[in-house]
Amino acid sequence: MKELIRLNKFISNSGLCSRREADIYISMGEVKVNDRIINQLGYKIKSGDKVYFNGQEVTGQKNIYIILNKPKGYLATTNEKNQQKLCRDLISIKNSNKLKTLFSLGRSNLGLVFFSNDYHLIEKLKKKYLKIKIIYQVSLNKEVSFIDMNKIKKHILGKISKNMMVRKIDYVFNKPKNIVGIETSLVQGNYILNFFKKFNYVVIKYDVVSILNFNKKKLERGKWRVLTTKEISFLKMF
């Protein structure tokens, strides 16, 4: 016999609200189970049932928010089907397979990756991509000349608008001149590749050093941590 669980408890377990508040939402007809509106208090669901609140699927477990410092060889991707050596495999928590990432990083690339089982927040952040600041250290196939750096900066200044993808770019202090820092919005890696291609430079790899105002200080390669309550509150302000 399949184990049954009260619908209000399932919703409460997700961290979305208390059981009493869940009962209110249920009675108001704001909860669906398998595409059917349920407004019956005390209703029980079975394993495999899909629960939706306000159009978003409820996972039945408390929302968790994690940043991980991705090492080389692992893949961070929004399309995890039939993939091996995924970044989420490094996260030693129950149901880590339920975690989704905000954006992809290829196996050769490094740096911070954001994971959560709060799918509503993930989608919200993606829609607000222009407000999200990411800082990369980009390794190129050759040193960037001062002339080219000035051309690139003028190119950026000429593109300044509310829809600007690249905000700042410069040499990285105490690094070789083929490594540059670039501040962008939330973009796919191909945008970075194509940006430098315009100026005849090839991106060898890139390292995400900051995302969503979080940095990887004291976070070694391959390590992860759960965000603090204050950090989570900041995320939900987007």
For each residue, the residues with C-beta under 8 A, 3 or more apart:
1:
2: 46 47 48
3: 46 47
4: 44 45 46
5: 9 10 44 45 46 60
6: 9 10 42 43 44
7: 10 11 22 26 31 33 38 43 44 45 51
8: 11 12 19 22 23 26 41
9: 5 6 12 13 19 22
10: 5 6 7 13 14 45 51 58 60
11: 7 8 14 16 17 19 22 25 31 51 53 58 60
12: 8 9 15 16 17 18 19 22
13: 9 10 60 61 62
14: 10 11 58 59 60 61 62 63
15: 12 62 63
16: 11 12 22 53 58 63
17: 11 12 21 22 25
18: 12 21 22
19: 8 9 11 12 22 23
20: 23 24
21: 17 18 24 25
22: 7 8 9 11 12 16 17 18 19 25 26 31
23: 8 19 20 26 27 41
24: 20 21 27 28
25: 11 17 21 22 28 30 31 53
26: 7 8 22 23 29 30 31 38 39 40 41 43
27: 23 24 39 41
28: 24 25 39
29: 26 37 39
30: 25 26 53 54
31: 7 11 22 25 26 37 38 39 51 52 53
32: 35 36 37 38 51 52 53
33: 7 36 38 43 45 49 50 51 52
34: 49 50
35: 32 50 52
36: 32 33
37: 29 31 32
38: 7 26 31 32 33 43
39: 26 27 28 29 31
40: 26 43
41: 8 23 26 27
42: 6
43: 6 7 26 33 38 40
44: 4 5 6 7
45: 4 5 7 10 33 49 51
46: 2 3 4 5 49
47: 2 3
48: 2
49: 33 34 45 46
50: 33 34 35 57
51: 7 10 11 31 32 33 45 57 58 60
52: 31 32 33 35 55 56 57 58
53: 11 16 25 30 31 32 56 58
54: 30
55: 52
56: 52 53 119 120
57: 50 51 52 119
58: 10 11 14 16 51 52 53
59: 14 63 98 117 119
60: 5 10 11 13 14 51
61: 13 14 94 95 98 117
62: 13 14 15
63: 14 15 16 59 116 117 118 121
64: 93 99 116 117 118 226
65: 114 115 116 118 121 226 227 231 232 235
66: 91 99 114 115 116 224 225 226 227
67: 112 113 114 115 211 214 216 219 224 225 227
68: 87 90 91 112 113 115 222 223 224
69: 110 111 112 216 219 220 221 222 223 224
70: 74 76 87 105 109 110 111 112 113 208 221 222
71: 74 90 110 221 222
72: 107 108 110
73: 85 107
74: 70 71 85 86 87 89 90 107 222
75: 83 84 85 86 87 104 105 106 107
76: 70 86 87 101 103 104 105 113
77: 80 83 86 101 104 105
78: 100 101 103 104
79: 83 104
80: 77 83 86 88
81:
82:
83: 75 77 79 80 86
84: 75
85: 73 74 75 89 107
86: 74 75 76 77 80 83 89
87: 68 70 74 75 76 90 91 101 105 113 115
88: 80 91 96 97 99 101 115
89: 74 85 86 96
90: 68 71 74 87 222 224
91: 66 68 87 88 96 99 115 224
92: 96
93: 64 96
94: 61
95: 61 98 99 117
96: 88 89 91 92 93 99
97: 88
98: 59 61 95 117
99: 64 66 88 91 95 96 115 116 117
100: 78 115 116 117 119 122
101: 76 77 78 87 88 104 113 114 115
102: 113 114 115 122 125 126 186 211
103: 76 78 113 186 188
104: 75 76 77 78 79 101 188 189
105: 70 75 76 77 87 109 110 111 113 189 208
106: 75 109 189
107: 72 73 74 75 85
108: 72 204 205
109: 70 105 106 189 205 206 207 208
110: 69 70 71 72 105 205 206 207 208 221
111: 69 70 105 136 206 207 208 209 211 216
112: 67 68 69 70 208 209 210 211 214 215 216 219
113: 67 68 70 76 87 101 102 103 105 208 211
114: 65 66 67 101 102 211 212 214
115: 65 66 67 68 87 88 91 99 100 101 102 224
116: 63 64 65 66 99 100 119 121 122
117: 59 61 63 64 95 98 99 100
118: 63 64 65 121 122
119: 56 57 59 100 116 122 123
120: 56 123 124
121: 63 65 116 118 124 125 235 236
122: 100 102 116 118 119 125 126
123: 119 120 126 127
124: 120 121 127 128 238
125: 102 121 122 128 129 132 186 212 235 238
126: 102 122 123 129 186
127: 123 124
128: 124 125 131 132 238
129: 125 126 132 185 186 187
130: 162 163 185 186
131: 128 185 238
132: 125 128 129 185 186 211 212 238
133: 167 183 184 185 210 211 212 213
134: 183 184 185 186 187 208 210 211
135: 181 182 183 184 208 209 210 211
136: 111 181 182 183 184 192 206 207 208 209
137: 172 175 179 180 181 206 207 209
138: 179 180 181 182 192 196 203 205 206 207
139: 178 179 203 204 205 206 207
140: 143 144 178 179 180 196 201 202 203 204
141: 178 201 202 203 204
142: 178 201
143: 140 176 177 178
144: 140 148 149 152 171 177 178 180 201
145: 148 149
146: 149 150
147: 150 151
148: 144 145 151 152 199 201
149: 144 145 146 152 153 169 170 171 180
150: 146 147 153 154
151: 147 148 154 155 199
152: 144 148 149 155 156 169 199
153: 149 150 156 157 169 170
154: 150 151 157 158
155: 151 152 158 159 198
156: 152 153 159 160 164 166 167 168 169
157: 153 154 160
158: 154 155
159: 155 156 164 166
160: 156 157 164
161: 164
162: 130
163: 130
164: 156 159 160 161 167 185
165: 184 185 187 191 195
166: 156 159 169 182 183 184 195
167: 133 156 164 183 184 185
168: 156 181 182 183
169: 149 152 153 156 166 180 181 182 183
170: 149 153 180 181
171: 144 149 175 177 179 180 181
172: 137 175 179 180 181
173:
174:
175: 137 171 172 179
176: 143 179
177: 143 144 171
178: 139 140 141 142 143 144
179: 137 138 139 140 171 172 175 176
180: 137 138 140 144 149 169 170 171 172
181: 135 136 137 138 168 169 170 171 172 209
182: 135 136 138 166 168 169 192 195
183: 133 134 135 136 166 167 168 169
184: 133 134 135 136 165 166 167 187 191 192
185: 129 130 131 132 133 134 164 165 167
186: 102 103 125 126 129 130 132 134
187: 129 134 165 184 191 192
188: 103 104 191
189: 104 105 106 109 192 193 206
190: 193 194
191: 165 184 187 188 194 195
192: 136 138 182 184 187 189 195 196 203 206
193: 189 190 196 197 203
194: 190 191 197 198
195: 165 166 182 191 192 198
196: 138 140 192 193 199 201 202 203
197: 193 194 200 201 202
198: 155 194 195
199: 148 151 152 196
200: 197
201: 140 141 142 144 148 196 197
202: 140 141 196 197
203: 138 139 140 141 192 193 196 206
204: 108 139 140 141
205: 108 109 110 138 139
206: 109 110 111 136 137 138 139 189 192 203
207: 109 110 111 136 137 138 139
208: 70 105 109 110 111 112 113 134 135 136 211
209: 111 112 135 136 137 181 215 216
210: 112 133 134 135 213 214 215 216
211: 67 102 111 112 113 114 132 133 134 135 208 214
212: 114 125 132 133 234 235
213: 133 210 234
214: 67 112 114 210 211 227 231
215: 112 209 210
216: 67 69 111 112 209 210 219
217:
218:
219: 67 69 112 216 223 224 225
220: 69 223
221: 69 70 71 110
222: 68 69 70 71 74 90
223: 68 69 219 220
224: 66 67 68 69 90 91 115 219
225: 66 67 219
226: 64 65 66
227: 65 66 67 214 231 232 235
228: 231 232
229: 232 233
230: 233 234
231: 65 214 227 228 234 235
232: 65 227 228 229 235 236
233: 229 230 236 237
234: 212 213 230 231 237
235: 65 121 125 212 227 231 232 238
236: 121 232 233
237: 233 234
238: 124 125 128 131 132 235
